[in-house]
Amino acid sequence: YFEGIAAGLSQIAQSSEQLRGGGEMRVRLAVYSSFAVKWLIPRLAGLRQLYPELDLSLEMVAEDPELSDRVADCFITVSPNG
């Protein structure tokens, strides 16, 4: 799974670096609850160590979220088509 998303995560990291101008960074992330609990949340401590200025807000969903900036800034979803 990681090999499939590594390039995308790298692009997100590079874009985030470009946006960093110092100060606080606020990101609203929408993810499936199962992904958040089993994968993301256990890794948040490491993320906070790397980016202490990051203010991450999680929106955990059970079904496909509405892809709108009213819901979140970023979305992690899956495609049933592979």
N, C-alpha and C positions, 0 to 999 in steps of 0.2 A: 504494500500500500504506500509506504513512504517513498519508494522509488518513483511511483506514479505521480506523487504530488510535490516532490522535492523542488522541481524547477519552479512551480507556482509559488511555493513558500519562499523561495529565494527571491523571486521578483517582488513579492510583498515586502520582504525585509529590505530590499534595496529602495523601493518606493517610500517605505516608512522612514528610512534613513534620510532621504532627500527632504522629507517633510519636517524632520526634526530641526527645529530652530532653537532648541533649548526650552526650558519650562515643561509644563505638563502635557502629556499626550493622552487624549481621551479616545477610546475606541469601543464602540458597541458591537459585540459579536453575537450572532445568532447561530446556534448549533443544535443538533439533535441531543436530547437529554442523555441518551445512551452513550454517545460519543463524548459528551462533556464529562460524565461520571467515570467512564472506563478509561479514557485516554487523556483528555485535556486537563481536567482539574488536578490529577496527580503530578502534572508537569508545570503547574502555575508557579510554584515556589522558585523553580529554576528561571522561569521567564522574568519574574519580579527581581531576581538577583541581577540578571542581565540588563533589565530596563526598569529601574526603580521609579522612573518618572511616568511610567505607563499606568493610566487609569483604565483598567479593562472592566467592562460591564458585560456580563453574559446573559443572553436571552435564550433559555433552554426551551426547545419545542419538541412535541411528540410527532407532529406531522409537518409536511412541507410548509415552510414559512412564506408569508407574503414577501416577495423580494422588493422591498421598499425602504427608502432611507428613513421612513417613520418608524420602522421596526429596528433596524440596525445599520451600522456602517459597512459591515462585512458579514458574509454568510458562508458557512461550511455545510454543504448539502451533498447528496449522492444522486447519481443518475441511474435509474434502473436499466438503462440501455448500455451500461458499461463504459 
